[in-house]
């Protein structure tokens, strides 16, 4: 009877052992996933000879106009994390904006974005937001 009980326990435990092997960390798979995410990420930066507040306010106005949700913001640190919602071609994107003061008095703006889902066609947020900044921060002519 003990032999039979042992066989039953072994058969009952076999699927659990198989699943335990699947749950083990796979560094190679994690590296591939990280590489794919980084490849999908877009990044660009530009410099503006304007005040910190002018650049920050222009970014917030652009985010509101483009209906980007503010996930986190720190004006003092120059960190702005945004989220774009779903569209016809994309499941949404994460957009990170970082401001930094440069030695010449300019403000460097770096915009990074990546899709929420790997297989989507994300909006080129660098082109869109930098285009908005160029319009909002351009010197006014006339008047």
C-alpha positions as CSV (number, residue, x, y, z in Angstrom):
1,X,0.0,0.0,0.0
2,X,2.8,2.4,0.7
3,X,4.3,1.7,-2.7
4,X,0.9,2.5,-4.3
5,X,0.6,5.7,-2.3
6,X,4.0,6.8,-3.4
7,X,3.1,6.2,-7.0
8,X,-0.1,8.3,-6.6
9,X,1.8,11.1,-5.0
10,X,4.5,11.0,-7.7
11,X,1.9,11.2,-10.5
12,X,0.0,14.0,-8.7
13,X,3.1,16.0,-8.2
14,X,4.6,15.6,-11.7
15,X,2.5,18.5,-13.2
16,X,3.5,20.8,-10.4
17,X,7.2,20.0,-11.0
18,X,6.7,20.7,-14.7
19,X,5.1,24.1,-13.9
20,X,7.8,24.9,-11.4
21,X,10.4,24.7,-14.1
22,X,8.4,27.2,-16.2
23,X,8.4,29.7,-13.4
24,X,12.1,29.8,-13.0
25,X,13.8,33.1,-14.1
26,X,15.2,33.0,-17.6
27,X,17.9,35.7,-17.9
28,X,18.2,35.3,-21.6
29,X,14.5,35.8,-22.2
30,X,14.5,38.8,-19.8
31,X,17.4,40.3,-21.8
32,X,15.6,39.8,-25.1
33,X,12.4,41.4,-23.7
34,X,14.4,44.4,-22.4
35,X,16.2,44.7,-25.7
36,X,12.9,44.7,-27.6
37,X,11.4,47.3,-25.3
38,X,14.5,49.5,-25.8
39,X,14.4,49.1,-29.5
40,X,10.7,50.3,-29.5
41,X,11.7,53.3,-27.4
42,X,12.2,56.6,-29.2
43,X,14.3,59.4,-27.8
44,X,15.3,62.9,-28.9
45,X,16.5,66.1,-27.2
46,X,16.6,69.8,-28.1
47,X,17.8,72.9,-26.4
48,X,15.9,76.1,-25.9
49,X,17.2,79.6,-25.0
50,X,14.1,80.3,-22.9
51,X,13.4,80.3,-19.2
52,X,12.7,77.1,-17.3
53,X,9.1,78.3,-16.5
54,X,8.4,79.2,-20.2
55,X,9.5,75.7,-21.4
56,X,7.7,73.9,-18.6
57,X,4.4,75.9,-19.2
58,X,4.7,75.2,-22.9
59,X,5.1,71.5,-22.2
60,X,2.0,71.4,-19.9
61,X,-0.1,73.3,-22.5
62,X,1.0,70.9,-25.2
63,X,0.2,67.9,-23.1
64,X,-3.2,69.2,-22.3
65,X,-3.9,70.1,-26.0
66,X,-2.8,66.6,-27.1
67,X,-4.9,65.0,-24.3
68,X,-1.9,63.4,-22.7
69,X,-2.6,62.3,-19.1
70,X,-0.1,63.5,-16.6
71,X,1.0,60.5,-14.6
72,X,3.7,62.3,-12.5
73,X,5.2,65.7,-12.6
74,X,7.9,67.7,-10.7
75,X,8.5,71.2,-12.0
76,X,11.5,71.7,-9.8
77,X,13.2,68.5,-10.9
78,X,12.1,68.9,-14.5
79,X,10.4,65.5,-14.7
80,X,7.1,65.0,-16.5
81,X,5.6,61.5,-17.2
82,X,2.7,61.3,-19.5
83,X,0.5,58.6,-20.9
84,X,-1.2,58.6,-24.3
85,X,-4.4,56.7,-24.6
86,X,-5.4,54.1,-27.1
87,X,-5.8,55.1,-30.8
88,X,-6.7,53.2,-33.9
89,X,-3.1,52.0,-34.4
90,X,-1.8,51.9,-30.9
91,X,-2.6,50.6,-27.4
92,X,-1.1,53.8,-26.0
93,X,2.3,55.1,-25.1
94,X,4.4,56.2,-22.1
95,X,6.0,59.5,-22.7
96,X,8.8,60.8,-20.4
97,X,10.0,64.4,-20.6
98,X,13.1,65.6,-18.7
99,X,14.4,69.2,-18.5
100,X,17.9,70.1,-17.6
101,X,19.8,73.4,-17.3
102,X,22.8,73.7,-19.6
103,X,26.0,75.7,-18.9
104,X,25.1,78.3,-21.6
105,X,21.8,79.1,-19.9
106,X,19.7,77.0,-22.3
107,X,17.2,74.4,-21.2
108,X,17.7,70.9,-22.7
109,X,14.4,69.0,-23.2
110,X,14.6,65.2,-23.7
111,X,11.5,63.3,-24.7
112,X,11.4,59.5,-24.6
113,X,8.4,57.4,-25.6
114,X,7.6,53.8,-26.0
115,X,4.5,51.9,-26.8
116,X,2.6,50.1,-24.0
117,X,2.2,47.1,-26.2
118,X,5.2,46.0,-28.3
119,X,3.2,45.3,-31.5
120,X,1.6,48.7,-32.2
121,X,2.3,51.7,-34.3
122,X,2.9,54.5,-31.7
123,X,2.6,58.2,-32.4
124,X,6.0,60.0,-32.9
125,X,5.6,62.1,-29.7
126,X,9.1,63.6,-30.2
127,X,8.0,65.2,-33.5
128,X,4.6,66.2,-32.1
129,X,5.8,67.7,-28.8
130,X,8.9,69.4,-30.2
131,X,6.7,70.9,-33.0
132,X,4.4,72.3,-30.3
133,X,7.3,73.7,-28.3
134,X,8.8,75.3,-31.5
135,X,5.5,77.1,-32.0
136,X,4.8,78.0,-28.4
137,X,8.4,79.2,-27.7
138,X,9.1,81.0,-31.0
139,X,9.6,84.7,-30.7
140,X,6.5,86.7,-31.6
141,X,6.7,88.8,-34.8
142,X,4.8,91.9,-35.6
143,X,3.3,93.8,-32.6
